[in-house]
């Protein structure tokens, strides 16, 4: 059961300019390194990429919204699992930062990658190159 609308287009996200997060496939990849995320890990990462969230918000979004009652240990285990997945693709696990009494957040850089259309390969290449060049020129200013 998905937490998000099946018709929702989930863009691929580049994390810290190194790791590609594909929310549809629920994978993190960096070159030849790749790891699959559980549905809950992927949901947690989506939340962290959107905003700083406290423990209650995350527990509600991931479990309670579906009628599952869990303890705080499930929350801590999930955060630990996501950090371990970051390590598998050589992404610093400390990019998932816990702020005591405030919440948890992703502190690294993130940028949406263009959605690659399988229907128009020419448009795909153009979009990718355009996005790449915008990032290169943005850094040089």
Phi, psi and omega in degrees: 000127183270146177278347187239159178300131181296335180276353182294135176269118182256110181291152174285140184243136175263120181259126178051033178058019184227321190246134179263124175255117178253102183293334179287319179271348184056054179230153168244132178217147178216104183060237181274349178277136179207147176217144178269142177258148172289166178301318181292322176298316180296319179297317178298316180297318177302317180297314183295329180285344181268317186195169171283129182233146176270169184304315181299315180300316182293316179298322178294309183299319187273321185242304190297328178301331180264006178088010179264128177262128181227164177266170178297335180296329176295320177299309182297322178296318180295317178298317179297318179298317180294320177297321178295322177295322175301315181298325181298333179251023177057040174254135184300119181294340180285356174291342172265103188255133174264126176255109184309133179063007179243303181160206184225146180207162174265124186258355182278176176285150177212143177210141178285139175263151180298144177286121184274118182272127178280351183272335181224085183301330180293316178296324179299310181298316179301313181297317181295312180297317179300313180298315180299312181294324178298320180291319180297313182290328179296323180287331185278351180279000000 
